[in-house]
């Protein structure tokens, strides 16, 4: 429940946020939505038919965000953690039932993110018919670069997206290969949730997802958007 701004809290609430390129101000994060299987090659590598599936979504916690340059601590209770490089959309103006042709007017900017996944726990949850949260919404599960305002960069509909692990190319694709474009994702998502300024949308990953281990260096980027790098730290 939302509280009155004048109400006294029992402790000061933390506000998750992401850096903004070229500004001392930060982008406060309200919610983190993620699109599942939004590249045909990744859908196939996960055993699904990309031609039969409308977009679907899951969420991560805003306090799971960590900045580029951080250590990603290998999460507890898992022995199979995977990387997924993604374009991140930062919503600057909210709305409900947004038309695809108007969707880009609601975008503040773009970043590069990693959807880190406890694949073994996700797989067990799927097999049992349970929610995925345990595999997707753990501590530090959402590394994210700074946000580049669309006012300066435009709206990327094509461009290389890639990820290297220890200097070896693991993932490579192009934004133009997304099954559902950014405007279509925003339009579809806004039918189910009222989007608000401060929402982030991780828009899916190309093929090549795979496991990481302690000590790995992950470096990735998206042409015209930016880059991200994290090091896998000890399990905690």
C-alpha positions in Angstrom: 0.0 0.0 0.0 1.3 3.5 -0.9 1.8 5.8 2.1 1.3 9.5 2.5 4.5 11.4 1.9 4.3 13.0 5.3 4.0 9.7 7.2 6.9 8.9 9.5 8.7 5.6 8.6 10.2 3.3 11.2 13.4 3.5 9.0 14.5 5.4 5.9 13.4 3.5 2.8 16.1 2.7 0.2 15.4 3.8 -3.4 17.0 1.5 -5.9 18.4 3.5 -8.8 20.6 3.3 -11.9 23.2 5.8 -13.2 22.2 8.1 -16.1 24.8 8.7 -18.8 26.1 12.3 -18.8 24.2 13.3 -15.7 24.8 13.4 -11.9 21.1 12.5 -11.5 20.1 8.8 -11.2 17.1 6.9 -12.6 14.9 5.7 -9.7 13.7 2.1 -10.3 10.1 1.2 -9.5 9.7 -2.3 -11.0 11.9 -4.6 -13.2 10.0 -6.6 -15.9 11.7 -9.2 -18.1 10.5 -10.7 -21.4 11.0 -14.4 -21.8 12.4 -16.0 -25.0 12.2 -12.9 -27.2 14.8 -14.1 -29.8 14.0 -17.1 -32.0 17.4 -18.7 -31.7 17.3 -18.6 -27.9 13.7 -19.9 -27.8 14.9 -22.9 -29.9 17.9 -23.5 -27.8 15.6 -23.7 -24.8 13.4 -26.2 -26.6 10.5 -23.9 -27.6 8.8 -22.9 -30.9 9.2 -19.1 -31.3 6.3 -19.0 -33.9 3.6 -20.2 -31.4 4.2 -18.1 -28.4 3.0 -14.6 -27.5 5.3 -12.5 -25.3 5.3 -13.5 -21.6 6.9 -11.7 -18.6 8.4 -12.3 -15.2 9.9 -9.9 -12.7 13.0 -9.3 -10.7 13.3 -7.2 -7.6 14.6 -3.6 -8.0 17.1 -4.2 -5.2 18.6 -7.0 -7.3 20.2 -4.3 -9.5 24.0 -4.0 -9.4 26.1 -1.5 -11.5 28.5 -2.3 -14.3 31.9 -2.8 -12.7 30.5 -4.6 -9.7 31.2 -8.1 -8.4 28.4 -10.5 -9.0 28.4 -12.9 -6.0 27.7 -16.4 -7.1 24.3 -17.0 -5.6 23.6 -19.6 -2.9 21.8 -22.9 -3.3 22.8 -23.2 -7.0 25.5 -24.9 -9.0 24.3 -23.8 -12.5 24.1 -20.0 -12.9 23.7 -18.7 -16.5 24.3 -15.3 -18.1 21.8 -13.6 -20.4 22.7 -10.3 -22.1 19.8 -8.0 -22.8 18.7 -4.6 -24.0 17.1 -2.7 -21.1 14.3 -0.2 -21.7 13.8 2.6 -19.1 10.3 3.9 -18.9 10.0 7.7 -18.4 6.2 8.2 -18.7 3.6 5.7 -17.5 0.4 4.5 -19.1 -2.1 1.7 -19.5 -3.1 0.1 -22.8 -0.4 2.0 -24.6 -0.6 1.7 -28.4 2.5 0.3 -30.1 2.7 3.4 -32.4 2.9 5.6 -29.3 5.1 3.4 -27.1 8.4 5.0 -27.8 7.1 8.3 -26.4 7.1 6.6 -23.0 10.7 5.6 -23.1 13.3 7.6 -21.2 16.3 5.7 -22.4 18.2 2.4 -22.8 20.8 0.3 -21.1 22.6 -3.0 -21.2 21.6 -5.6 -18.6 22.4 -9.2 -17.6 19.5 -11.5 -16.6 21.4 -13.8 -14.3 19.6 -17.1 -13.8 19.9 -19.9 -11.3 19.1 -22.4 -14.1 19.0 -25.5 -12.0 16.5 -23.9 -9.6 14.5 -22.5 -12.5 14.4 -25.9 -14.1 13.3 -27.6 -11.0 10.5 -25.0 -10.5 9.3 -25.5 -14.1 9.2 -29.3 -13.7 7.2 -29.0 -10.5 4.8 -26.4 -12.0 5.9 -23.7 -9.6 6.8 -20.0 -10.1 10.3 -19.2 -11.5 11.1 -16.5 -8.9 13.6 -18.6 -7.0 15.6 -18.9 -10.3 15.3 -15.3 -11.4 14.8 -12.9 -8.5 17.7 -13.5 -6.2 20.2 -11.0 -4.8 22.3 -9.2 -7.5 20.4 -11.0 -10.3 20.1 -7.9 -12.5 23.4 -6.2 -13.4 22.7 -3.1 -15.4 24.7 -0.4 -17.2 24.0 3.3 -16.9 21.0 4.5 -18.8 21.6 6.4 -22.0 18.7 8.9 -22.6 16.8 8.4 -25.8 16.9 12.1 -26.4 20.5 11.7 -27.4 20.8 8.2 -28.7 17.5 7.6 -30.4 15.6 4.3 -30.3 17.7 1.3 -31.4 15.7 -1.2 -33.4 18.8 -2.9 -34.8 22.4 -3.3 -33.7 24.8 -6.0 -32.5 24.3 -7.4 -29.0 27.1 -9.6 -27.6 28.7 -11.1 -24.5 32.2 -12.4 -23.8 33.2 -14.6 -20.9 36.9 -14.3 -20.2 37.5 -12.8 -23.6 35.6 -15.6 -25.5 32.5 -14.8 -27.4 29.5 -16.6 -25.9 26.5 -14.7 -27.1 26.0 -12.7 -30.3 22.9 -11.4 -32.1 21.2 -8.4 -33.4 18.3 -6.4 -31.9 16.5 -6.7 -35.2 16.1 -10.4 -34.5 13.8 -9.8 -31.5 10.5 -11.6 -32.0 8.6 -8.7 -30.3 10.0 -5.2 -30.9 10.3 -2.7 -28.0 7.1 -0.9 -29.0 5.2 -4.2 -29.1 6.6 -5.3 -25.8 5.5 -2.0 -24.1 2.1 -2.2 -25.7 1.6 -5.8 -24.6 2.9 -5.4 -21.1 0.8 -2.3 -20.5 -2.3 -4.3 -21.1 -1.6 -6.3 -17.9 0.2 -3.7 -15.7 0.0 0.0 -15.4 3.5 1.1 -16.4 5.0 4.0 -14.5 8.1 6.2 -14.8 10.9 4.2 -13.2 10.0 0.9 -14.6 12.8 -1.1 -16.4 12.1 -3.8 -19.0 14.7 -6.4 -19.8 13.8 -7.4 -23.4 15.2 -10.9 -23.9 18.5 -12.5 -24.8 19.9 -14.1 -28.0 21.2 -17.6 -28.1 24.4 -18.8 -26.4 23.4 -18.6 -22.8 25.6 -20.7 -20.5 27.1 -21.2 -17.1 29.5 -19.0 -15.2 31.9 -19.8 -12.5 33.7 -18.0 -9.7 36.4 -15.7 -11.2 34.8 -15.3 -14.6 34.9 -11.9 -16.3 31.7 -11.0 -18.2 31.9 -8.2 -20.7 29.1 -7.3 -23.1 27.5 -4.5 -25.1 24.9 -3.3 -27.5 25.9 -1.1 -30.5 24.7 2.4 -30.0 23.7 1.8 -26.4 26.6 0.9 -24.2 28.5 -1.8 -22.4 28.5 -3.8 -19.2 31.1 -5.8 -17.3 31.0 -7.8 -14.0 33.2 -10.3 -12.3 31.8 -13.4 -10.7 32.7 -13.5 -7.1 32.6 -16.1 -4.4 29.4 -17.9 -3.4 27.5 -16.3 -0.6 
